[in-house]
Amino acid sequence: MRIVAGKHGGRRLQAPAGSAVRPTSERAREALFNILAHGRFAPMPVFQDARVLDVFAGTGALGLEALSRGARFATFIENDRAARTALAQNVKSLGEDARTRILAVDGTQLPRADGPYDLVFLDPPYRSGLAERALTTLKEMGWLAPQALVILELAAREKFAPPPGFEVLEERRYGAGRLVFLKLTEDFSSAPSSRGALGSGRRPAQGQAPRRSDPESGPPWMASLRSQ
């Protein structure tokens, strides 16, 4: 398994032995990032200068691909020890320690966010039924910027209904899996409580990227999502 493109393009990624981790295939990852770079969501790459969150991160392939292509910072959520060890090795081998953070927590029981994230990858085990719970905790614990784009990977025929506060923008199928693109609904994306939950003026912890001075605005590509 390799990074597809960007400054780390072609670099190999480590994966733990066994079937506990199911990394997104290179083909699907390349297709996904082509959509994010040239799709209908924005006139510029969605990942450019974004704060990225990779939940059920596994090897970290999605978040590391985003960093390789121009994302500013990435947080990885992974509760499996073997996967987390491989993820830490991948971060170190790419020299991305300063722009990353790894949290050993359950993707459905997240702590309060350190700040808003612009681009979120959510890759729970297929047919686990964890997607809805993970989306809900992302929203309730303040991890999502008002105009954040969430990409959820599911089994191709897996049932899914977005929880309150989310709307599906698009779906794409790749082999045994499918990608669901979501954003917060208008009511939730404009709620003043989102800003209050995140707070302001707090100095970032060591190893944590500083927040944007205006978390409501986010990177330039977000303007196109606001108009949808």
Secondary structure, DSSP 8 states (H G I E B T S, - for coil): -B--SSTTTT-B----SSSS-----HHHHHHHHHHHHHSTT-SS-TTTT-EEEEET-TT-HHHHHHHHTT-SEEEEE---HHHHHHHHHHHHHTT-GGGEEEE-S-TTS----SS-EEEEEE---TT-S-HHHHHHHHHHTT-EEEEEEEEEEEETT------TTEEEEEEEEETTEEEEEEEE-HHHHT-THHHHHH-SS----TT-----S-TTT-STTHHHHHT-
